[in-house]
Amino acid sequence: MQKLRTKRILLLPFIILGFGYFYAVSSVGVDEFWKSQIALIPVQLGAVIYFTYLHWGSRQSK
């Protein structure tokens, strides 16, 4: 039960940062297409970091 509580506490700063990021992107005065592209940058970076981590982890275990 303690691990579940710790995970929820660690998730809270990421939720707050996410809301702040999307609020900032929505207030930028650019075209809607570019807003959607800017909003997806954290998702794309997260995917690149995750797959890089998986790739390097599988290389070191061989």
C-alpha positions as CSV (number, residue, x, y, z in Angstrom):
1,M,0.0,0.0,0.0
2,Q,2.9,2.3,0.7
3,K,4.3,2.0,-2.9
4,L,0.9,3.0,-4.3
5,R,0.8,6.1,-2.2
6,T,4.4,7.0,-3.2
7,K,3.6,6.6,-6.9
8,R,0.6,8.9,-6.5
9,I,2.7,11.5,-4.8
10,L,5.3,11.3,-7.5
11,L,2.7,11.6,-10.2
12,L,1.3,14.9,-8.8
13,P,4.2,17.2,-9.9
14,F,4.0,15.8,-13.4
15,I,0.3,16.4,-13.6
16,I,0.8,20.0,-12.4
17,L,3.6,20.6,-14.9
18,G,1.4,19.1,-17.7
19,F,-1.5,21.4,-16.9
20,G,0.9,24.4,-16.8
21,Y,2.5,23.4,-20.1
22,F,-0.8,23.0,-21.9
23,Y,-2.1,26.3,-20.4
24,A,1.0,28.1,-21.7
25,V,0.7,26.5,-25.1
26,S,-3.0,27.4,-25.4
27,S,-2.2,31.1,-24.6
28,V,0.4,31.4,-27.3
29,G,-0.9,33.4,-30.3
30,V,0.0,31.2,-33.2
31,D,-1.9,29.2,-35.7
32,E,-3.8,26.1,-34.5
33,F,-1.7,23.8,-36.5
34,W,1.5,25.0,-34.8
35,K,-0.2,24.9,-31.3
36,S,-1.0,21.2,-31.8
37,Q,2.6,20.5,-32.9
38,I,4.0,22.4,-29.9
39,A,1.7,20.6,-27.6
40,L,3.0,17.2,-28.8
41,I,6.7,17.9,-28.2
42,P,6.8,16.5,-24.7
43,V,5.1,13.3,-25.8
44,Q,7.5,12.9,-28.7
45,L,10.5,13.6,-26.4
46,G,9.2,11.1,-23.9
47,A,8.8,8.4,-26.5
48,V,12.4,9.0,-27.8
49,I,13.8,8.8,-24.3
50,Y,11.8,5.7,-23.5
51,F,12.8,3.8,-26.7
52,T,16.5,4.9,-26.3
53,Y,16.4,3.6,-22.7
54,L,15.0,0.2,-23.9
55,H,17.6,0.0,-26.7
56,W,20.6,0.7,-24.4
57,G,19.1,-1.6,-21.7
58,S,18.9,-4.5,-24.1
59,R,22.4,-3.9,-25.4
60,Q,24.0,-4.0,-21.9
61,S,22.2,-7.2,-20.9
62,K,23.6,-9.2,-23.9
